[in-house]
Amino acid sequence: MLSLRNVSKSYRKGEVKAVDDLTLEVPPGEIFGFLGPNGAGKTTTIKMVVGLLRPDTGTITVDGVDVARDPVKAKRRIGYCPDYPDLYEKLTGLEYLNFIGDVFGVPTETRRRIVGELLEMFSLQDALTDLIQTYSHGMKQKLAVIAAVMPDPALLILDEPMTGLDPKSSALFKDLMRRRCDAGKAVFFSTHILDVAERVCDRVGIINRGRLVAQGTMEELRAMARGQDTLERIFLELTEESEG
Amino acid sequence: MPAFTGLWPVLRTSLNTTFGLSAARYRYLIKRERVWEPLVILGSLGVLAAMFEVMMYQMASGLVTAGAQLGQPGVAFTFALLATLVLVFIFGLFMVFSVFYFSTDLPLLVPLPLRPGTIVLAKFGTILAGQYLGVVAVLAPTALAYARLAGGGPLYWLSVVLVLVLAPVLPLILASALALVLMRVINRRHRDLLMIIASLGIVAAVLAFQISIAQVPEDQVAEYLRQLLAGQIGLVNLVGRGFPPAVWATRAITEAGTLPGTGALAAFTAASVAGLGVLAALGERLFYGGLIGGQELARRRPASGEAVATARALALKGLRREEALRALYRREWRLFMRHPLYVMNGFMASVIVPVLFVFGLAVPRAELDMVTSWVPLGGDITYYATLAVAGLVAFLAGLNTTASTSVSREGRHLWISKVIPVEPWRMVQAKILFAAVSTLVSAAPVVAAYGVFLRPPAGFLAASALLGLLGSAVLLLLGLLVDMARPFLTWTNPQQAVKSNLNVVLQMPMAAALFVGASALSSWLRGGLGLGGPAALAVIGAVLAGLAAAAYRVTVSAAGRLYGRLEV
């Protein structure tokens, strides 16, 4: 579903290498967790996948569509929720969702069905006709998640999706991700919360200083980290090893 | 007055972020990126400014000479000061709202151990700094013209500099005080709308006052000036009653070095300082109340489960599909029109000017008939009036910032445009459509006033509208193209996106080039080729249509490349 091949990205005319020759695959039906310390290159990678940044080298394909060659076709397959969703404050939640639905060409019945379910899940039923500027950070995060899921994309890309969600919404959202993957779609998300990654993800990739230092199932990672049992210990072992 | 510790650091930082000083130093001096850019911009603006200043100097010289014939050349200063005060007040009012209440640094400043008056004074100082370019542009030619005719020694120039420094202070204090009071009292649920209505009301009142005192029959100007200078009627008395500092400032300059002149300067200075004290006190009492009132959540929460179910049903009913271009156009319209800062700073000028135009033509019927009786319909005057009206329509499009800030306004929300599956050219089409509609709003009253008051033949009226809109289209498309090529996305305050955006200024040289080109073409067609008015208008229209079509093609075809280049 998502394929990155030898992707690199530098800032300041090559002085800072944010992502360095990254290669990874996320097949349909998989929840892939992308972990790494601050400044490791997680957000840069995600931004390249969704078209916010252009890679210096390498290719990214979504559902077989090259993001650089056919960006609009690729974007139709992606639902994206950034880590801090800066939404249009002067639109109501309803107007924002209609805007996203219209540019993705989501039929009226589909948007009513999906939004209806998610509104209840996130308890946003009575807020949708209010201006987004009146929303709390958590409500904006929930609206951004609804907007990302509403087009029913093949690939859901979420940058730190749990940060603004309360525990109940977070639990329901994890169920939603699982259901989507069971239906043959894929989820790629970055997180700092190792516990979430450990419990939700089918596979995990660990990035440090722009390089993918490890990827695999929890069992595969345990083997790589000389038998460390928790993801936190595995993460520390692998990131320290890559720095050493 | 309470001690305003921390004023200088806040003011310094506010000046730095508002005018992008550190950012400019980093880009142009340290990274040495696009160093040519400020040079080209400053050069082209310098040429425009020089042309404007020559025009202002000629007007000021005329006024000084007229006044001198009546023994009072200083009246020119009263007019120049009055113009400055009104301009600073009107445009300052819009800026005060945005800088006081919508700056993104407010959430950083409010939790700091600063008095509200300190923040108000620092913000005030920042707005004040931005006014001086305009103040110098209006007052300096008058000072030069007066010095040339009436002579001016060191004390004269010292007074000029002091008055120049103080001139925008009081009108800006007045605007700030009104904004502080308004924001404290207006209903927060409809605050944006009320803010626009209240500001327009204030501006309308000031303009009505201006127009009422400027209604002087042309054949009585000399008598009016004589009476004005003799203090029997008119401007000085009116202004003196309503705003005495304008008279003090005039006397401070024209009587520099004398006891009355020094007294007037002292009074003007004291009034400005006292005004700052009043502003600080008002800030202490009203600023946080208005600010926090605007940031509190104003949502209504239905209490019962039944109400929640109703809200849900309503929300779902509101979800319905529309065509993508229509959705993109609606986004442009809503995001612009719902933001008072955009409406006031980016759109109002192009609405106020046509309103003034209509007011200006709204003279009594008998006088109008007298004027129109000498307009030979179908003759040369109609031709030039048609061109002038078309030029005014295009000029208003030059003031309209909807296109030249279109991409810049997206700011930190640009990520949304980058991730939606829409070709950039379609987004650009929506932006063009919105700019075109906003241009019609400003063009309609001008063309209507032309039709109603000067009654040209229908063909000339249609030509004025068509030529004006074609010229507007060229300017708006080029403005949008420039904004796509070098958008200003890092603004911290929405007002900066339209007021501190060089792309807006770059539209002016384009407008100047268009006007010069159209005028030259007109002269050649009429004088060189001997074409009649309708034929010349048709040729000019065809040339403008060609330019507009070319500008549209270039803008739309460049959209993909320029949008693709933007990284968020």
Interface residues (C-beta under 8 A of the other chain):
Chain A: K47 V50 G51 L52 L53 R54 P71 V72 K73 K75 R76 I78 Y80 P82 D86 L87 Y88 K90 L91 G93 L94 E95 L97 N98 F99 I100 G101 D102 V103 F104 G105 V106 P107 T108 R111 R112 V115 G116 L119 E120 Q125 D126 A127 L128 T129 D130 T134 S136
Chain B: L297 A298 R299 R300 R301 P302 A307 V308 A309 A311 R312 L314 A315 L316 G318 L319 R320 R321 E322 E323 A324 R326 A327 L328 R330 R331 R334 L335 R338 H339 R412 H413 W415 I416 K418 V419 I420 P421 V422 E423 G564 E567 V568
